[in-house]
């Protein structure tokens, strides 16, 4: 296979799929290239190292996730409903992953944080930036909800950080127990974190 953008995309796609299932450390460049059907020499044309590939996978995943988060969190829906839709989308994605490969894969960023944060400084820094960007997106929603008098928080950013941390933690539990239903508690827990009332259940 020649040195084409198609080869780079195949390497990225295969690497992301393998990292999501098996993690980063256990993978070798030769295995990734074999699975992608790309000569090893082509790998080093596109990526100077395995770490560089890891960073590219992270950026690729965040590009997709940021688009999804932005569409949900900056929609015209009411603030708290935007957060609820984010949680529902997260649960649906984890369930779809389980149905595809048999196990809940969890969050790529969370998985890599646990695996590499003390080993690869460039990856650790990039993950910090991404989590900060996630907090940025949620903070705007929290501020909107507070302005409407729907939540009682004194610190929008601190509350947003707690929401993101809760989301990440519940995804971790879903992965640990291989049970996406662990994510069903996100909505009620979020309302408690933000000092909002749980909406009354209505008969249908």
C-alpha positions, 0 to 999 in steps of 0.5 A, a space after each residue: 500500500 502506498 503512502 496515502 491518506 487512506 493508509 493513515 486513516 486505516 491505521 487510525 481506525 484500527 488503532 482506535 478500535 484496538 485501544 478501546 478494547 484492549 488498551 494502549 500499552 499491550 499493542 505493538 506497531 507491527 500488530 496495528 499495521 498488520 490489522 490495518 493491512 499497512 506496511 510497517 514502513 508506512 506507519 513511520 511515514 505518518 507517525 514518528 512513534 506509537 505515542 504520536 499515534 496515540 495522540 492522533 487517536 485521542 484527537 480523532 476521538 475528541 473531534 467526533 465527541 466534541 461535535 456530538 457534545 456541542 450539538 446536544 449541549 448548545 441546542 435550543 432545549 432547556 438547560 437541564 434537558 440538554 444535560 439529560 440528553 447528553 447522559 442518554 446519548 452516553 448510555 446509548 453509545 455504551 449499550 451499542 458498544 456492548 452489543 457490538 463487541 460483548 463488553 462495555 468499552 467505557 470512555 477512551 479518555 478515561 481508560 487512557 487516563 488510568 493507563 497512561 497518566 503517569 507514563 506519557 506526559 504528552 498524552 496526560 497533557 492532552 487528556 487534561 485539555 480535553 477534560 477541560 474542554 468538556 467542563 467548558 461545554 457543561 459550564 455554559 449549560 450550568 450557568 444558563 440553568 442557574 440564570 433561570 433559577 433552575 439550580 442552586 450552585 455558587 460556582 458554575 465551573 466547580 459544578 460543571 467539573 462535578 457533573 463531568 466527573 460523575 459522568 466519567 465515574 459512572 461510565 467507569 462503573 458501567 465498564 467494570 460491571 459490563 452493565 450500561 444500566 449503571 448510567 441510568 443514575 446519571 440524571 438523578 445524581 446530576 440534579 442532586 449535584 446541581 441542587 435541582 428538584 427531581 421532576 415529578 413523575 406523571 402518569 402516562 
